[in-house]
Structure formats: structure tokens, C-alpha cells
Amino acid sequence: MKNALIIGASGGIGSALTEVLRRRGVTVTALSRSGDGLDVTDEASVEAVLGTLDGLCEFIFVASGALEIDGAQPEKTLQAISAKAMADQFAVNCIGPSLVLKHAIRLLPRDGRSVFAALSARVGSIGDNRLGGWYSYRTAKAALNQMIHSAAIELGRTHKDAICVSLHPGTVATDFTAKYAGRHKTVPPEEAAQNLLAVIDGLDTSDTGLFFDWAGKRVPW
């Protein structure tokens, strides 16, 4: 891997990935809303910012995401669902990565190994859902997983060595999870970044379109 693009590089995982990759000698383009005005929910913004990039990237990682938006907490009951909160979750957690892939696909090399990965979450797994609740976040991440799976099929027709995956990072000690980690063991962002890169390094084309956790274990849809 010589070149990488990190979307959401100002967040805990995104910034840690950027630093770890740079220590490896990888040339990293690190983009974020706060630093570059990249709003992944606005296609005009995505097209404008990504449109300035030249050259190829063997690795593109979407680390952007949100669990609580405008004060709307994960729902515990059906009665807590609101149309706005659900739409906001879809905009950030599914539509955003979809728009990034749409406008970044031209940066992936047609020949040779490349990886497009997006941060998902185990709670987006339908098969692993035993607790219910968290309707908007769960559903948006499940939709993201479907998008990744479908995109992997299309990408494979033009980029035969490309790998397109969803990744669950575990519970990372960031502002994102601070209120919700509870009794879950947390790991520092740098450790999470190292874990995710170990998984990415071990992927091959047979893994494209799938969903893996931080330890490299496949997560059910």
C-alpha cells in the first residue's frame, strides 16, 4: 500500500488510522468536515472535495459516522422513533459512505490489489440482533452493509483485484462511544486502528462484499 484516503480523519478512529499509516510510510490524504469542509451527506460537497484529488489510492477508508445526532439518542422503544432522527442516521451512516464510494471509485486502480472499507457496527447485523432497540442506528448500518455488498459485486466487474468490505471496530474509547460503552471493554483508538489494519492486510478477493469484526471474524448479516 503506497497511497491511502481516509474520510472522517478528524475522528478518533480516522485520526488514529491516519497516524499509523503515515508511520508505515504510506502517503495519506486525510479529509474531514472540520478540516476540509467535506460533508458526506451532501453530494455536491463530496463531489467537489473528492474532485480535487489526483492519482490512485490503493486504500480508501470511510471512518465517518454518528451514533447520536442533534441530541437524538438511540431509541429504546418503537415509540421513541422519529422520522428526522432516522433520516439523519441514514444520511450519515449509509448515504454518506455510498456517495464517497460513488465519487472515489475513479481513484481505485483497475489493476492490482485495492481496498475500500467503511466503518459499520455489529449492532447493524440482523442475524446477531438479540436485544432490539437502537432502531435508527441499527437500520442505517444494516443498509450500509447491503450497499457494500452490492457495490462489491459491481466493483468486481471492473476492478478484479478490488476488495470492498464493512468493518466493525469493536468498542473504541472515543467521544462517539463515551455515553454508551457501559460494561463493554473499550480499546484506545490507536489499538483499534492497528486491529483494523491487520484485518485489512489479511483480506483477499474472496472476502469482498463481506462484513468483518476487528479480529477478522466474519459478522453475520
C-alpha positions, 0 to 999 in steps of 0.5 A: 500500500503506497497511497491511502484516503481516509474520510472522517480523519478528524475522528478518533478512529480516522485520526488514529488510522491516519497516524499509523499509516503515515508511520508505515510510510504510506502517503495519506490524504486525510479529509474531514468536515472540520478540516476540509469542509467535506460533508458526506451527506451532501453530494455536491460537497463530496463531489467537489472535495473528492474532485480535487484529488489526483492519482490512485489510492490503493486504500480508501477508508470511510471512518465517518459516522454518528451514533447520536445526532442533534441530541437524538439518542438511540431509541429504546422503544418503537415509540421513541422513533422519529422520522428526522432522527432516522433520516439523519442516521441514514444520511450519515451512516449509509448515504454518506459512505455510498456517495464517497464510494460513488465519487472515489471509485475513479481513484481505485486502480483497475489493476492490482490489489485495492481496498475500500472499507467503511466503518459499520457496527455489529449492532447493524447485523440482523442475524446477531440482533438479540436485544432490539432497540437502537432502531435508527442506528441499527437500520442505517448500518444494516443498509450500509452493509447491503450497499457494500455488498452490492457495490462489491459485486459491481466493483468486481466487474471492473476492478478484479483485484478490488476488495470492498468490505464493512468493518466493525471496530469493536468498542473504541474509547472515543467521544462517539462511544463515551455515553454508551460503552457501559460494561463493554471493554473499550480499546484506545483508538490507536489499538483499534486502528492497528486491529483494523489494519491487520484485518485489512492486510489479511483480506483477499478477493474472496472476502469482498462484499463481506462484513468483518469484526476487528479480529477478522471474524466474519459478522453475520448479516 
